[in-house]
C-alpha cells in the first residue's frame, strides 16, 4: 500500500493534468453543439459497427441451423419425389426399406489415392458401417467406421471401392472403380463387347446390393475403346458428384441390410 501511495505522490502533477483534461473534454463535447453532435455520431457509428458484427456472427450460426434444416427437408423431399415418380409397386420394391439421413462434411480428402471423408453424424444418429452416402448429384461413397458423433466415409475416389452399376440405355450390369486420374474420372468395367454403348450415356446404381437403391446417379460415359482380344470394353465415366465442393451429404440406411447380409453370408 505504501508503494502505491508513493507512486501516486510522485505522479500527482501528471494525475491532476489528466483529471483537468478529462473535465475540459467533457465540457467541450457536452456544452458545444457542434462537438456534441460529432461525439454522438461517432459513438453511434462505432456502436452500430459492433452491433452489425455481432449480428453477422449470429446470422452465420443461424445460417448453419437453417442449412441443416433444409438438408433434412431435402432428404424427405427426395424420398417423396421418388415415390411420386414411380409405380407404387416399383417404389415399394426399391425404396420402401431405405431411410435418408442428412449430414455435413467436416473433412474431405480427394487428392490422394485412397481418399476418405468425415461427416458429423455417428452411432447416436443410427449410422453404421456399410451404409451408402450420396449427394443431390450422385454417389459419394460408403460408411467405413463410426464413433458416437462422427463417421468416416470411404470415398468413390478410393481404388478399393467398387460400385455395382447399370448402363441406363441397355440395363447392362457393370462396375465403377476409380482409376486415380483425377476427382472427376473413373473406370467402368465388365461391359460385354456385344452391348452397344454411346458417349454421354447415364450410369446409375444397379440396386443389386444392400448399400444403394437403384437409379442413383454415378456418372456419364466419357470415352470407350474395344480391343479385338478383350471380351469387355475399356471405358471411362465422368462422375456426377463434385468431390472438391462437398458440403451436405445424405446417408442411405437400408433397414433390411442386416437380414440380407446374414442370408448372403450363408452362400
ChimeraX attribute file (.defattr): number of C-alpha atoms within 10 A of each C-alpha:
attribute: neighborCount
match mode: 1-to-1
recipient: residues
	/A:1	6
	/A:2	7
	/A:3	8
	/A:4	9
	/A:5	10
	/A:6	11
	/A:7	11
	/A:8	13
	/A:9	11
	/A:10	11
	/A:11	11
	/A:12	12
	/A:13	11
	/A:14	11
	/A:15	13
	/A:16	11
	/A:17	11
	/A:18	12
	/A:19	11
	/A:20	12
	/A:21	12
	/A:22	12
	/A:23	11
	/A:24	11
	/A:25	12
	/A:26	13
	/A:27	13
	/A:28	14
	/A:29	16
	/A:30	13
	/A:31	11
	/A:32	11
	/A:33	11
	/A:34	11
	/A:35	15
	/A:36	16
	/A:37	13
	/A:38	12
	/A:39	14
	/A:40	12
	/A:41	12
	/A:42	12
	/A:43	12
	/A:44	12
	/A:45	12
	/A:46	12
	/A:47	12
	/A:48	12
	/A:49	12
	/A:50	12
	/A:51	12
	/A:52	12
	/A:53	12
	/A:54	12
	/A:55	11
	/A:56	12
	/A:57	12
	/A:58	11
	/A:59	13
	/A:60	12
	/A:61	11
	/A:62	12
	/A:63	12
	/A:64	12
	/A:65	12
	/A:66	13
	/A:67	14
	/A:68	16
	/A:69	13
	/A:70	13
	/A:71	19
	/A:72	16
	/A:73	12
	/A:74	17
	/A:75	21
	/A:76	15
	/A:77	13
	/A:78	12
	/A:79	16
	/A:80	11
	/A:81	10
	/A:82	14
	/A:83	18
	/A:84	10
	/A:85	9
	/A:86	12
	/A:87	11
	/A:88	13
	/A:89	10
	/A:90	11
	/A:91	16
	/A:92	12
	/A:93	11
	/A:94	18
	/A:95	17
	/A:96	17
	/A:97	16
	/A:98	19
	/A:99	15
	/A:100	21
	/A:101	20
	/A:102	24
	/A:103	23
	/A:104	18
	/A:105	19
	/A:106	15
	/A:107	13
	/A:108	19
	/A:109	16
	/A:110	18
	/A:111	14
	/A:112	12
	/A:113	16
	/A:114	17
	/A:115	18
	/A:116	22
	/A:117	22
	/A:118	22
	/A:119	23
	/A:120	18
	/A:121	23
	/A:122	20
	/A:123	15
	/A:124	12
	/A:125	13
	/A:126	11
	/A:127	22
	/A:128	19
	/A:129	15
	/A:130	19
	/A:131	19
	/A:132	24
	/A:133	26
	/A:134	22
	/A:135	22
	/A:136	16
	/A:137	15
	/A:138	20
	/A:139	26
	/A:140	27
	/A:141	28
	/A:142	25
	/A:143	26
	/A:144	18
	/A:145	17
	/A:146	20
	/A:147	14
	/A:148	13
	/A:149	13
	/A:150	19
	/A:151	23
	/A:152	24
	/A:153	24
	/A:154	24
	/A:155	26
	/A:156	28
	/A:157	29
	/A:158	19
	/A:159	16
	/A:160	13
	/A:161	15
	/A:162	16
	/A:163	22
	/A:164	19
	/A:165	27
	/A:166	27
	/A:167	22
	/A:168	17
	/A:169	12
	/A:170	11
	/A:171	12
	/A:172	16
	/A:173	19
	/A:174	19
	/A:175	18
	/A:176	26
	/A:177	21
	/A:178	26
	/A:179	16
	/A:180	18
	/A:181	11
	/A:182	13
	/A:183	19
	/A:184	17
	/A:185	21
	/A:186	25
	/A:187	22
	/A:188	30
	/A:189	18
	/A:190	15
	/A:191	20
	/A:192	16
	/A:193	16
	/A:194	9
	/A:195	11
	/A:196	9
	/A:197	19
	/A:198	12
	/A:199	13
	/A:200	13
	/A:201	16
	/A:202	20
	/A:203	29
	/A:204	27
	/A:205	27
	/A:206	23
	/A:207	17
	/A:208	13
	/A:209	15
	/A:210	21
	/A:211	23
	/A:212	27
	/A:213	22
	/A:214	17
	/A:215	17
	/A:216	20
	/A:217	22
	/A:218	25
	/A:219	27
	/A:220	21
	/A:221	22
	/A:222	19
	/A:223	16
	/A:224	15
	/A:225	10
	/A:226	13
	/A:227	10
	/A:228	7
	/A:229	6
	/A:230	10
	/A:231	13
	/A:232	17
	/A:233	19
	/A:234	18
	/A:235	20
	/A:236	23
	/A:237	25
	/A:238	20
	/A:239	27
	/A:240	21
	/A:241	21
	/A:242	14
	/A:243	20
	/A:244	12
	/A:245	9
	/A:246	16
	/A:247	14
	/A:248	18
	/A:249	23
	/A:250	22
	/A:251	27
	/A:252	25
	/A:253	23
	/A:254	21
	/A:255	13
	/A:256	12
	/A:257	17
	/A:258	11
	/A:259	11
	/A:260	13
	/A:261	12
	/A:262	10
	/A:263	10
	/A:264	9
	/A:265	8
	/A:266	6
	/A:267	5
